[in-house]
């Protein structure tokens, strides 16, 4: 059990790191891109450009949450 | 050798260089305060384990996953790594996060080594384990970067060459200087690697969404590989905007107490 916990902790630290919001931002951006691709509205060019924009917007939001003034 | 191969070698070289500087600090602390033989055995054992891991994972990923699945999985993870490095670089450059300091880490490791008691004859397990763990954990990220870049460019040897060259050069500098490599601007290097990982990660992860289409074909970026340069420019511009917007007055003129430093490995 202790080994499993340590094993899980290692992979969590390795992939998620010290800011889980980044991982969540990437997953949400790719999920939205997946939704757009299944809608069939865009071709490859539109989808890739949308994907790039979504990742940048998601990163911006995660960073904005990170640096927001903390309530006292 | 073409430009793409040079780009591959440079990317893995810089990423590995940064990680090796951190690992070398730990090994040097163990070597100088406890036992060089044990620290070096731990180092080479970790490098051996990392080489085996690279070969095994490289073979499995290259043979068992379709290309678009590979791009999505490793592109997504690369993107997460890259954005984490970029986030730290933005926060450090804007004065909102302490700067990484190899001297402070070295002092902390030396204190821990002294607190662990006298080194035993033969193999000192404390020096061995700390060196092994330090090199292995720092190296894991390099293994991942080598695999990601190498598989996507169909050139694992070139990616491995970049990483091995970094190991040799960092070890050479460390042996020549015999002190922590704090003169290297690690924060700037990490910023550069973060930009590279974010750009390549965005490119591959977005391409990999094609796994969900009929035929499982990757999405095609306009301009193909040239788009990586556009993404690099976009991430650089975005990060500079963030640094300018988030900069605190204290960062521009450090207080008398000096710039805060981070001792986290």
Interface residues (C-beta under 8 A of the other chain):
Chain A: X14 X15 X16 X17 X18 X19 X22 X23 X25 X26 X27 X30 X33 X34 X37 X38 X44 X45 X47 X48 X49 X51 X52 X55 X56 X59 X60 X62 X63 X66 X67
Chain B: X72 X76 X77 X79 X80 X81 X83 X84 X86 X87 X90 X91 X96 X140 X141 X202 X205 X206 X207 X209 X210 X212 X213 X219 X220 X221 X222 X227 X231 X234 X235 X238 X242 X246
